[in-house]
Amino acid sequence: MIERDIVIPMSDGSSDAVLFRPDGNNPLPGVLHLTDIGGIRPSHREMARRLADKGFVVLMPNVFFRAGKPPMLDFAPKMGEERTMKRFGELSAALQPAKMDTDGAAYADFLAAQDSVAKGKMGAVGYCFTGAMAMRTAAARPDKIAAVATFHGGGLYSAAPTSPHQVLPKIKAELFIGHADKDQSMPAEAIQNLEAALKAWGGKYESEVFAAFHGWTVPDSPVYKKDEADRAFDKMAALFARTLR
């Protein structure tokens, strides 16, 4: 496995990133790995490395570069704790929907320009906060992004005009959306509304509710659930293998 720490020039700064690819010289399909709000750290490196091992070039950017460099959290986060919630607010404020659109497009363009990436369709996966960004990236680059997976994505359906479901008409990618059945950021009513929007959209998708808590796919999460995380990974790997070859 080849793993390189790099820097991506952005319109208003620079994003630290990691590029993963299996050993060998043949160009491979590219996939964007968009971290949860905890940012680039060992657990997400492990996840991106595991995906790359399936035969992909995986780019993991610091999507929160406007708020600092990794590690994004220099303490163990605790939901509800003032320090944790303040930092989460700073990170989320640095990545509003309009920035998700332009940043996602920039990351996709950067990945597509790499010599190690095949000149074909690419994928994107988002976790928690960046589930929305994965969808918005597919809408911003419909000619490049052919498959999107999101896991325990928060706020994928809301009444806000910037709700991620509003970009569905621009998306040409096949979608896999993995929810948690115990997730305050995407309660049952929001899941039902999103599934209605997906049906109306008319594209190819799969939406599944996993028996888990928000964050279950990330190994360093206190609610990590290995059996369901492995099943989620297999779903994602199959999606990318089917659509990006």
Secondary structure by P-SEA (a helix, b strand, c coil): cbbbbbccccccbbbbbbbbbcccccbbbbbbbbbccccccaaaaaaaaaaaaacccccccccccccccccccccccccccaaaaaaaaaaaaaccaaaaaaaaaaaaaaaaacccccccccbbbbcccaaaaaaaaaaaccccccbbbbccccccccccccccccccccccbbbbbbbbcccccccaaaaaaaaaaaaaacccbbbbbccccccccccccccccaaaaaaaaaaaaaaaaaccc
